[in-house]
Amino acid sequence: MAQTSLPAEPTAPRPDPAVTELLQSVVDTACAIFGAQASSILLLDAETEEMIFEAVSGQGEEFLVGSRFPAGRGIAGWVAASGEPMVVDDLRASPSFDRTIAKSTGYVPDALMAAPLIHGEDVLGVLEVLDPSPQARSGLEELDVLALFARQAAVALHVLTGHTSPPPTADPTRDTPTRTELIRLLTEARRLLDE
């Protein structure tokens, strides 16, 4: 999350509160699932070639939303470019991690898990989980869970932003979830987390 971004003026708020609610629910749930100190969603802005913090839970949530950084930088940039999930148990030893910029945000994590938000062939952004519990990052199964969760979040984001046509490789006989169904599922997930 904080490895490559300088605090910036927040961007204009999203016009669709359902999108904001979805993204916040995803990062809140990711923190809970992985026992993490923080989680964030960074969306790719193809026009400006930047990654934008769109939702943050935990450390940094007060000031990181709206911050931008070049899409090719840091671990989030690598995950977005490669389309592959990644776990780094010791960020001090990672050449991709920019500690100086992380310090400028006020939060320097020690470990990180990240997965791309992929819909069809498109990488929409990256879901990061910072300082997850050691048990949550202990193997490939956990990284697979994060990647699956990120893929589901990407599908929901795609539906909510109005791009409801299936990708060219999608099975046309498969049902696409409706916006109402996605909101119901998010509400149910939030209720379960609050119990």
N, C-alpha and C positions, 0 to 999 in steps of 0.2 A: 504494500500500500504506500508507505511513505518513502520508499527508496528512491524515487526519481522525481518528485514533485516539489516545486516551490509554492508556498501559499500564494494564492492569487485572488483577485476580486472574483466573487462568485458569479457564475453565469446567471442569466435570467432563469427564474423558476420554470420548471416544466409546466406546459399548459394543461396537461392531463394528470389530475391527481391520482388516477388509477395507476399510472406508470410510476409515479413517485412512491405510492404505497407498495407496489410490487417490488421495486428495487430495494426499498427499506426492509420489507419482509424477508427478502432473499438474504441480505447481509446479516440481519438479526438472527435468522435461522442458521446461517452458516456459523456464526459465533457460538450458538447453542450446540450444534451438532459436533463441532470440533473442539469445544472448550477453549476457544480462542480469546485473546485480549482485544482483537479488532478484526473487522472484515470490511472489504470495500468492493464496489463495482466501478470499474473504469470503462467507459464506453469510447469506442473509436470514432473520431470525427474524421472521415475520409477527406473532406474538403480542406481542412487545415492540417491534416496529418498529425493530429494530437490525440492523446488519451485524456479523458475528462473524468474526474471523480464525480460520479452521479449519486452515490449512496455510500454512507460510512456508518458502521456500528462500532461502538467502543472507542478506543483511543483515536483522537483526531476528528471525531464526528462534528465537533463544534465549528471547525474552520476549514476542513479539507474539501467539502462539497463545492464543486465549481472550479477547483484548481485544475490546471492543465499542464501537460508536459509533452515534449516531442514523442511521437509514437514509437520511434526506434530505440528508445532508451530504457535501461533497466530490465528487471525481470519481467514486469508486466509487458513491456515492449517485445521481449523475446517470446513470451507465451502467445501474444497476439500475432506476431509474425509467423511463428512456427505452427500454431494451432494445436500445440501439445501442452498437457498439464505438466507442472513442475513442483517439486518439493525441495526446499533448501533447509537443512537442519542447522547449519551454522552460517549465518549471513556474513560473519566476519571473514570467512574464507572464500566468499563468492565474489569473483571479479565483476559480475553483473550488478552487484548491489552498490549503490552510491550512498555511502554513509554520511557524507557532508550534507547532501540535500536532505536526507532523512533527519539529521539533527536539526535542520532549519524548520522542520514541521513540528518539532517538539516531541516526536516519538520515534525511537530507533528500535525496531524489532530484532530479535535474535534468530527467529526461524519464520519460514513462510511457506505456504502452499498456494498455488495459483492454477487456475484452469480457464481455458478460453470459453467465451459465450459464443457458441457456434449454432447457426441456423442454416441448414442446407450446406452450401459451400462458403457462406459468409461468416467471418469472424466479426461479431458485433462489439466485443470488448473482452474484459477479463474479470473474473471473480477471484479476489485474493482473501486469504485467511492468514492473519498475522499472529505469531506466537501461539499456535494451537498447542493443546496439551501433547506431551510426548507420545502418549498412547494413540492419539488421533493421527499422528503422522508416522506411525511405526511400520507401514508397509504399503505395498501397491494397492491393496484393497481399499485403503482410506483414500488414496489418490483417485482411484476409480470412482468412489462415492462422490468426491468433490467434482470430478469431471461430469458425472451423470447429473448431479444437482445443477451444475452450470449449464448443461445442455437443456435441461427442463426450464431453467430460468430464461434462457435465450428464446425458447419456443413461446413462452408466456409473453415476453417482451415483444416479440415479433407480432403476436396476435393483438396485444394491446395498442401497439403503435399504428394499427390499421393496415398492416401488410399481411392480409390473411390468405393470400393465394399461396398454395403449396409450392415448394421449390421444384424445379424441373425433374429432379430425381425422386420426388416423393411418390408414394403409392396413391393414386387418385381415389381408390376405394376406401382409404383409411379416413376415419373421422378426424376433423380438426376441432380442437376444443373451442368452445365459444367463450366470449369475453365474460359472460355471466358465470359460466362454469369455473373459469380461472379465478375470478374474484371469490367465488364460494370456496374453492380449494385453499386459497390464501387465507381467508378468514378462518377456516377450520385449522390450518397449520398454526396460525397465531394463537387460537384458543388452546390448542394442545401445548404450546410453549408456555403459556401463562398459567397452566395448571400446576 
